[in-house]
Amino acid sequence: MSDFIRELEEDIREQRMVDLWRKYGNFIIGIALALVLGTSVYVLWQYMKGKAQTRRQVSFSQALELVKQGKKEEATKAFQDLAAEGGGYGKLAQLYEASLLSDPKALYTKISQENPADPALSKLPKVLMAARSLDNPEVLASLEPLTAPNNAWAPLSLELLALAHIKKGNTVEAAKILIRMLKETSLTPEGKLRAGMMLSQLDVPPSLWEEEQNAGVKQ
């Protein structure tokens, strides 16, 4: 009797499985196919993405090699092609392209405007442009907002402003800026060394040192 009941239960379970399969079989197959297809598409996308990244890396290296070979026009074209593709290498390509131009102001401005939320790409072009135009008051003025205390760009911006004053022969103003630069908390050891060496070569009036010492005592 117990064997009969067990066989009956097994038949009922099998019948339920058949009924469930008839009712939901297509749905289950659809889910399985969707999972397989989704996984395949993702793996393919990852592969294509990696392949494209490798291709951009190779193209960027080739463009740099053209620069080393002195093939300026070809290198510029290669950087422009990379920039058109976008992405990280595209942004780097724009900076390298600008370095090859005789007047990169328009490109530097474009890079800054296209990356307003990027702390590097929104400000670095201003610094690079100032480094090439130490005699341009308008370009140097764009550095002033970057010299705010505790700004990561302050040391480099102050150094460029000091160099601009040295170039003009304004040693006192240059010394003031270098002293201010040395007070920056974000100044690297290399930056301190450069600022100290530049300051040691300037004819700084004693009154300026006294002024700085008095300011230190008040603080």
C-alpha angles and dihedrals in degrees: 000000000000090000090053092051091048092051090047092052091049091050090050091050091048090049090050090051090051091049092048092048092050089050101041104015096104091047092052092047090049092053091048092050091047091052093048092045093046092050092047092050092048093049090047091048091050090049093049091045092052091046092051091047091051091049091051091049091052091046091050092050090049091051090052089050089054088054091052090050091053093245094140100166094048091046092050091052091049092051091048091053091051092047090053089059092055125206128104096310089047091058092046089049090057091055092049091046090053090053089059096051123094090219110025096166095108093049093045090051090050092051091051093048094047093052106041094148095047110094091206106038094041093055108022093074089059091053093046092048092050090051088060096042109044090151095053110097093194093054093045090050089060088064094060095083088053093058094070113131115276092011111143090225095048099092095051093042092050091048091054091048090050091050090050091055092046089052089054092046094248095136096162093055090044090052092050091053093047091050089050089048092055089057093059112114092210093055112123123225089253090052091051090051093051093045091048093049092048091047092050090057094054126090097237115188115236090237090066092054090048090050091052092047092051090049089052092051092051091052 
